[in-house]
């Protein structure tokens, strides 16, 4: 008799809780919540958002959230939505870590290094979820490069690729600063774009592995 596939949410919860790395991440996220309320004016208040990036950062483009004008029910609803989005982002990240730590199916034969590298990076491009994310990062980088190279005033264009490839993308800022002040024109932009692209690739691999695990768990 054929068993029906399990719903996606229980599969997500299983991946988010069945490894030490995933549970440790959720525990760290849980500890960051009281910090948000105890030190709302400090830089530590951003800990829950940074820990749940990049999904949590996408909510920043919405016109409502904590502190929404009007108060009362409107503010409570906006805050509740924001808190729910943070929790969902934390579960997705924990599930991605759980998928990363799960042992892959045994390979039929020993692969050469190039084959192992292709196998490692394959989840970034072999499913629609990861490919869609890669397209999002590419579009954000395109907007940034257009603003820097062609627009008269780039403004804060770098925020889009940083948000799209967070949290590892934030490393691109200190890494590219020395190149920005070098004598080679455009080196800082090249280093920043490369670092963001690599951060996005890491995220895409995690998203792809999560998609594979969710699919295989439903069979």
C-alpha positions, 0 to 999 in steps of 0.5 A, spaced: 500 500 500 502 506 498 503 511 503 501 518 502 506 524 502 507 527 509 505 535 509 511 540 507 510 543 514 512 537 518 517 535 514 520 542 515 520 542 522 523 535 522 529 537 518 529 544 523 530 539 529 533 533 528 540 535 528 545 538 533 547 544 528 539 546 527 537 545 534 543 549 536 541 555 531 534 555 534 537 555 541 541 561 539 535 564 535 531 563 542 536 567 546 536 573 541 529 574 542 530 576 550 536 581 548 531 584 543 527 586 548 532 587 554 536 592 550 532 595 544 537 601 543 543 597 542 546 594 536 544 587 539 537 588 538 539 586 530 541 579 532 534 576 531 534 579 524 541 578 522 540 570 525 534 569 520 537 573 514 536 573 508 529 571 509 528 576 515 531 582 511 525 581 505 520 583 510 524 590 511 521 592 504 514 592 507 511 598 509 509 596 516 512 592 522 514 594 529 512 601 530 507 602 525 503 608 525 496 608 528 498 604 534 492 599 537 490 593 533 494 596 526 501 596 530 499 589 534 497 586 527 504 588 524 508 586 530 505 579 530 506 578 522 513 581 523 514 576 529 511 570 525 515 572 519 522 572 523 520 565 526 518 562 519 525 565 517 528 561 523 525 555 521 527 555 514 534 556 516 534 551 521 532 546 516 537 548 511 542 547 516 539 540 518 539 538 510 546 540 510 548 535 516 544 529 513 549 524 510 548 524 502 546 517 499 552 513 498 555 514 492 556 508 487 563 509 486 569 514 488 568 520 484 574 525 482 575 532 485 572 535 479 566 531 480 565 532 487 565 539 486 560 539 481 556 534 486 557 539 491 555 545 487 549 541 483 544 543 489 544 550 487 542 549 480 538 543 479 531 545 482 527 551 481 527 554 488 535 554 488 535 557 481 529 562 482 534 564 488 540 565 484 536 569 479 534 574 485 541 575 487 543 576 480 538 581 479 540 585 485 547 584 483 545 587 476 542 593 479 548 594 484 553 594 478 548 599 473 548 604 479 555 604 480 558 603 473 552 607 469 548 611 474 550 618 476 549 617 483 549 610 486 546 612 492 545 605 497 544 600 491 549 596 495 543 594 500 540 590 495 545 585 493 547 585 501 540 583 503 539 578 497 545 574 499 545 575 507 548 573 512 555 571 509 554 577 504 556 582 510 563 580 509 563 583 502 563 590 505 570 589 510 573 585 504 572 590 499 574 596 503 582 595 502 580 594 494 576 600 494 582 605 496 587 601 491 590 604 485 586 599 480 579 603 478 573 598 479 577 593 484 573 594 490 566 593 486 569 587 483 571 584 490 564 586 493 561 583 487 565 577 487 564 576 495 556 577 494 556 572 488 560 567 493 555 568 499 549 567 494 552 561 491 553 558 498 545 560 500 543 557 493 546 550 495 543 550 502 536 552 499 537 546 494 539 541 499 533 543 503 529 542 497 532 535 495 530 533 503 523 536 503 522 532 496 525 526 498 522 526 505 515 526 502 516 520 498 
